[in-house]
Every structure is written in C-alpha cells, then in structure tokens.
Amino acid sequence: MGQLKQLLPIGGQPMVRRVTEAICETGLVQVVVVGAHAAAVTAALAGLPVDIVANPDWAGGMSTSVRAGLGALGPEIQAVLIALADQPALTPDLLRTLVARHQASRALITAPFYQGQRGNPVLFDRQLFPELLAVEGDRGGRALFARYQGQIERVEVDDPAVIQDIDTLKDYEKTLDLPSGHELEK
C-alpha cells in the first residue's frame, strides 16, 4: 500500500491497536505483538498489556514474524493464536470462540471457516511449535494444514471478518465505508 497499513486509522485508532484490543479482551495469558517498525507500533499500543517484539528480518517473510513471536512466549503457553494486524473487524467474542474450541478439543490446529473458506486467526497447539519455528519464507502455519489435515478443529462461523483483511487501498476504503476515490492522508 506504500505505507505502514497497520497504523492506518479505523474508527479513530490505528488498525493495529483495534486488533490488539480485541485480542487483549479475550483474556489470553500473554499477548505478543511482532512488528517491523517496533517504535511506531509501540506508540500505537501504548498502555495495552502486550509484549512488543521487533522483527528486523521482516523482509524474509511471515515466517520470521512467527519465529519472533514464538520466541517471546513464556514456557507456560500451551497454544498460540496467530492473528493478523490487518483484520480490524475481528471481535473478542469470535476470538474467545476459537480459544474455547481449542481448549475443548485439544486439536493441533483450530481454525475458523466462513462459508467453507478457511480464515484467520488460527490457533496452533504447543506440539506444533517446533514445526512452526522451522517454516521458511512468506508463509505462516499454512504448510502445516496439509500435514495435519485430520487434526484440525474446524470452527464454522457466521462472521466474514475471518476472511477479510486489508491489502489494498480499495480494501481499506471498503472497511471505512468511504466513497470510491477517497484519498488517504500520507
């Protein structure tokens, strides 16, 4: 998008703060935010109970952020919910549903599905941490889905937020419900 999209305003606050607040409201033991621009992200998240980890290797792809985040988790953490900062429509209730389903099923992977399409965020059991740490390139845990197909807890949701993210200016404008052609301030 030519700018740090995670800092774009949605509802009067940076997108990354909106997503992080929803995650914090779920009651997770630890929330780790991984960012390429740690100073800007730290400022946007001021006052939230989160651990912020810089990822200087962000150009190496999503796998570098996953490794950085996993490296910051405490030893008591039994699963990780990998969420994306560009999904501002996620709600605490939706996230709590994913966590509850994982706690009930103890599946290796717990993922939301909207009308048959897999979405994000995805929850991975601690048993998969070594394999997540081994992923390379611009992939998160996607590679593990084929390997553990029979051990995925599918959570069917009626909220399209799990398949909606912001990758383009057009996506951003739709999120804001702005008329086409609206210019963002640089």
Secondary structure by P-SEA (a helix, b strand, c coil): ccccccccccccccaaaaaaaaaaaccccbbbbbccaaaaaaaaaccccbbbbbcccccccaaaaaaaaaaacccccccccccccccccccaaaaaaaaaaaaaccccbbbbbccccccccccccccaaaaaaaccccccccccccccccccccccccccccccccccaaaaaaaacccccccccc
